[in-house]
Amino acid sequence: MLPELHAYSDPYDALREQLEQLQGLIKIVPPLIEADRERRWAEIGQRPGDPDADMIDIYEAESGPEEGFGHAPYDRTLYSTAVVTAWESFHVYLAHLLERRCLRYNLSDHPVLAALVDAERKSWDRQFSLLVKRFGEFGGVKFHELGSTWGDVLHAQELRNALVHNLGYCTANYLRRPDARCPSEDDSLFAVPTTSEELISREQIPLDRDFTSMVVASLLAAARVIGERLSKSKMDD
């Protein structure tokens, strides 16, 4: 994530550019895919053909397995990718930001200490909870005091985890969140689940453009808040 990070004087600018690209992806591409499917459907309907063959059967046969017989959930794949990529970029941004502000030491004369600092830094990329802890210890920024901003971060994290580790199906951790997005009648369900037992690993978390865009935007906003808090904390030291 953020391969161009070091080219920016402010790492937030690199994060903003990448997340804005994701916003453009989920805004532009799914409608293009849907328009292509509609054109194919219309073209099939205008052909002379077997009166005993249903259009849906022709459409599925011509689409083939590569396109899920015309029903591959490309839009959901894009939305999932956007959430996961946004989270990873956000995580990388925070780790780089804390390193830049709090671990800029010349340890060339102290190789043992340098190795310990390097190991500590690498662990931030693997353990978000440790990174959050270090923001409080090294930077004076306590995430749990950020109110709704911290709630947005936790929501995005649990959504990301469900998408990556549970194929996008509801998880117990995600459903514990007050802002969890659950399936509804709008998702073409015959019966809307009302209990966790009916949801966990049984129903997919609904994804659409507006919801995905909101999650990505909330991470960008959180990055700005955390960056500003860290700057203020360092100035107060």
Buried (B, 14 or more C-beta within 10 A) or exposed (E): BBEEBEEBEEBBEBBBEBBEEBBEBBEEEBEEBEEEBEEBBEEBEEEEEEEEEEEEEBBBEEBEEEBEBBEBEBBBEBBBBBBBBBBBBBBBBBBBBBBBBBBEEEBEEEEEEBEEBEEBBEEBBEEBEEBBBBBBEBBBBBBEEBEEBBBBBBBBBBBBBBBBEBEBBBBEBBBEBEEBBBBEEEEEEEEBBEEBEEBBEEBBBBBBBEBBBBBBBBBBBBBBBBBEBBBEBBEEE
